[in-house]
């Protein structure tokens, strides 16, 4: 089997290599230090059986790499191995198409068992996520608004006031294309399809976004 381990810390890559060595079977292990390198290697090796990604790396992080891999290589299982313990982060990763989320704090037997499950075609969901309270749609939307960048929150505030894309761009001093990109990200975060629904969601959540003073 062929596995790609992507983490910017060599010590942790060595640790994963060692754990994979404990599993039954022979593994060819490739290594990458960044999301960009991981994407390049996956393109070169379409026969990969598994990609292990850290979330936080210099350059292209694991979350962006996961999104790109799901688009370009939907048949390649991707598992996030991260120090994050937040249930919201774990849930977002699973919803984003990952075949599992393995906390780096997991003990070696748990890590080996999780990798074995994924390699056999399963999905590993950490106990922390299974026991976490389920978010309502409103809670999830409010969390995602909080995860927007400051500029995206400014765009959302102006969108909710009824400004057009051009007017938003003029107020914030950003190009029309940039405004459209921000709005697309906002609609996806709020799970809506148009500006009117986004404004209604913002009102329903009773969020009052303040405009910042920063330029893009």
Buried (B, 14 or more C-beta within 10 A) or exposed (E): BEBBBBBBEEEBBEBBBEBBEEBEEEBEBBBBBBBBBBBEBBEEBEEBBBBBBBBEBEEBBBBBBBBBBBEEBEEBBBBBBBEBEEBBBBBBBBEEBBBBBBBBEBEEEBBBBBBBBBBEEEBBBBEBBEEBEEBEEEEBBBBBBEEBEEBBBBBBBBBBEEBEBEBBBBBBEBEEEBBBBBBEBBBEBBEBEEBEEBBBBBEEBEBEBEBEEEEB
